[in-house]
């Protein structure tokens, strides 16, 4: 008989009780298994805790588009003529070389709009690419102060600077939500 040849170890020492052929909750095998599972989970968490910041510090910086687009909606000129004070764009715009370094202004209004020295005709758009990290000032009637500051930052370097840049970008994104 083949069943008689299969060795079975008793679960309780010194008794003839063979017990179930699998470890029980009071058995040592389950205890070791729980510790192995815990250590495995802890190892995975440690790898994630070290791996994610390492990726953020050294992975290339990509974006879907290098354009930052602002649109001038229809009726903007009429609202300004009626004396309404509002800002279509923020007082300061931040761009990053190699990531998002082109400012695009689209005029959906019925009248031409002035942006710095450029007159944007109705239905037209104006692209302003930046290649040098610096701070630029423009006259801009689309803002109540009449001035627009564009801060162009260099592409974040590998390591801590890139990790800091990604963290700041994530915080700014979370603040918008």
C-alpha positions in Angstrom: 0.0 0.0 0.0 1.4 3.3 -1.0 -0.3 5.3 1.9 1.7 3.4 4.5 5.0 4.5 2.9 4.3 8.3 3.2 6.0 9.5 6.4 3.9 11.7 8.6 5.3 13.6 11.6 3.2 14.0 14.7 2.2 17.5 15.6 2.4 16.8 19.4 5.7 15.2 20.5 5.6 12.0 22.4 2.0 11.2 21.5 0.8 8.8 18.9 -1.6 11.5 17.5 -0.5 12.3 14.0 -2.8 15.3 13.8 -3.5 17.2 10.6 -0.9 17.0 7.8 -0.6 20.8 7.8 0.8 23.2 10.4 -1.7 24.5 12.9 -2.0 28.0 14.4 -0.3 26.9 17.6 2.5 25.2 15.6 6.0 26.6 15.1 5.7 26.4 11.3 3.0 29.0 11.3 5.0 31.2 13.6 8.0 31.1 11.3 5.7 31.7 8.3 4.3 34.9 9.9 7.8 36.2 10.6 8.9 35.5 7.1 5.8 37.3 5.8 6.5 40.3 8.0 10.1 40.5 7.0 9.2 40.2 3.4 6.7 43.1 3.7 9.2 45.2 5.6 11.9 44.5 3.0 9.4 45.6 0.2 8.6 48.8 2.1 12.3 49.5 2.6 13.0 49.0 -1.1 10.1 51.4 -2.0 11.2 54.0 0.6 14.7 54.1 -0.9 13.7 53.4 -4.5 11.1 56.1 -5.1 13.4 59.0 -3.9 16.3 57.5 -5.9 14.1 57.4 -9.0 12.9 61.0 -8.4 16.4 62.2 -8.0 17.9 60.6 -11.1 15.0 59.9 -13.6 14.8 62.3 -16.6 12.4 65.2 -16.3 9.7 65.0 -19.0 6.4 66.8 -19.6 3.6 66.2 -22.1 4.2 69.7 -23.5 6.8 72.4 -23.1 4.1 75.0 -23.5 2.4 76.9 -20.7 -0.8 78.2 -22.2 -2.9 81.2 -21.0 -6.1 82.1 -22.8 -7.7 85.5 -23.0 -11.4 84.8 -23.0 -14.0 86.5 -25.1 -15.4 89.7 -23.5 -12.2 90.5 -21.6 -11.9 94.0 -23.2 -15.5 94.8 -22.5 -15.2 93.8 -18.9 -12.1 96.0 -18.5 -13.9 98.9 -20.2 -16.8 98.5 -17.7 -14.2 99.1 -14.9 -14.0 95.5 -13.6 -10.7 94.7 -12.1 -9.5 91.1 -12.5 -6.3 89.2 -13.2 -6.3 86.8 -16.2 -2.9 85.6 -15.4 -0.8 85.4 -12.2 1.6 88.2 -11.3 4.5 85.7 -11.5 4.8 82.8 -13.9 7.5 80.1 -13.3 9.0 78.2 -16.2 11.7 75.6 -16.2 14.3 75.2 -19.0 13.9 71.8 -20.8 10.6 71.0 -19.0 8.1 73.8 -19.6 9.9 76.7 -21.2 7.5 78.2 -23.7 4.8 80.7 -22.8 1.8 80.8 -25.1 -0.9 83.5 -25.0 -4.1 82.8 -27.0 -6.5 85.7 -27.7 -10.1 84.5 -27.9 -11.4 88.1 -27.4 -12.9 90.3 -30.2 -10.3 93.0 -29.9 -6.4 92.9 -30.1 -4.6 92.4 -26.8 -1.2 93.7 -25.8 1.3 91.5 -24.2 4.7 93.2 -23.6 5.7 94.7 -26.9 3.5 92.3 -28.9 -0.1 93.0 -30.2 -2.0 89.7 -30.3 -4.9 89.9 -32.8 -8.3 88.2 -32.2 -8.1 84.5 -32.8 -4.3 84.5 -32.8 -1.7 83.2 -30.4 1.8 84.2 -29.5 4.5 81.8 -28.5 7.5 83.1 -26.4 10.2 80.4 -25.9 12.8 80.9 -23.2 16.3 79.5 -23.5 18.1 81.2 -20.7 17.4 81.0 -17.0 16.6 84.5 -15.7 13.9 86.7 -14.4 12.0 88.7 -17.1 9.6 91.7 -16.6 6.9 92.6 -19.1 4.2 95.2 -19.2 1.0 93.4 -19.2 -2.5 95.0 -19.1 -4.0 91.5 -18.4 -2.9 91.9 -14.8 -4.2 94.6 -12.5 -0.6 95.7 -11.5 0.3 96.1 -15.2 3.5 94.1 -14.7 4.2 90.4 -15.3 7.2 88.7 -13.9 8.4 85.5 -15.6 10.9 83.5 -13.6 12.7 81.0 -15.8 14.6 78.4 -13.7 17.4 76.1 -15.0 16.7 72.5 -15.6 17.0 70.7 -12.3 20.4 68.9 -11.8 20.6 65.2 -11.0 20.4 64.3 -7.3 19.1 66.3 -4.4 18.3 69.4 -6.5 16.1 67.3 -8.8 14.4 65.6 -5.9 13.7 69.0 -4.3 12.4 70.3 -7.6 10.0 67.3 -8.0 8.9 67.6 -4.3 8.1 71.4 -4.8 6.2 70.6 -8.0 4.2 68.0 -6.2 3.3 70.3 -3.4 2.3 73.1 -5.8 0.1 70.6 -7.7 -1.5 69.4 -4.5 -2.2 73.0 -3.5 -4.2 73.5 -6.8 -6.5 70.6 -6.0 
